[in-house]
Amino acid sequence: MHGDLDNERLHIGYFENLEEDFIKIMTNLNVPQSEQMKSQFASIGHTNSSKHSHYSNYYSDELRQLVSAKDSTLIERYGYHFEAVLDDSNNVLPMTSNIHFSFKKLLGKKGNFLSLGAAVDVSSIRQKLAQCSEQQWAESGRHNMYEPHRDTQAIMLMHDNDFRHSKPTYLPWFDTFKSDLEPLFQRFPEFYKSQGYFVRVLFAKLSAGGTITPHIDRVPSLLNCHRVHLPITSNKDVWFSVGGESVNLPVGELIEINNATVHSVENNSDADRIHLIMDWVPY
């Protein structure tokens, strides 16, 4: 395909560095307009870019082996190697080609918290939650599954244990709170200036005097969504820390947190704290 790779008149550019290598080749060929092209590229930017996952998510084991065999000459010559996306135990994460690893928390704005605007009346939600029994709160088993959340319990409205990133499962509790959620849901596309969908929705209760220990969410689906908290029941002695910044989140405030950095919660009061957590993904 490339002919004589050792021909001194052959100039090779890498597709993944297409813009930079094109300018380099033009410069090596003494093309007079090289600097003009470089300036033009810089001023235009990427006008036809597309979102996609890390390339390893499109490779099965069979395809990776096939490419390694068929393109071994080029792979060896140009120093390529397969870079899989790994979890904390160095296991290759399953293919998730619909996840965009270029996702920007808080719309790319600096900070750890982002307000979604005017406060919300949560009195109806609070009244319904007051009817939930301790057994119903404990059914999710959240406190047993995740060490940082040992002092928490949850009521799942939309959730999947495999943390899928599309076609989420609506659980029976969703219908109970549907009339309260629909007005909230309408605010997300307006604020983020994009249509999208919710992949997880749950109520999380942190027990009186309890803590959520410092941690980072590492599951790809958790990293590639806007994680928005709505305090339903809280007080001045509950502190939410994200990225080294500690704040007291007011009841009724819709706040996105940057869960891709270290975060924790301390409930220094004698009352339980309850948040509605919504994970929203723009199309």
Buried (B, 14 or more C-beta within 10 A) or exposed (E): EEEEEEEEEEEEBEEEEEEEBBBBBBEEEEEEEBEEBBEEBEEEEEEEEEEBBBBBBEBEEEEBEEBEEEEEEEBEEEEBEEEBBEEEEEEBBEBBEBBBBEBEBBEEEEEBBBEBEEEBEBEEBBEBBEEBEEEEBBEBEBBEEEEBBBBBBBBBBBBBEEBBBEEBBEBEBBEBBEEBBEEBBEBBBEBBEEEBBBBBBBBBBBBBBBBBEEBBBEEBBBBBBBBBBBBBBBBEBBBBBBBEEEBEBEBBBBBBBBBBBBBBBBBEBEBBBBBBBBBBBBE
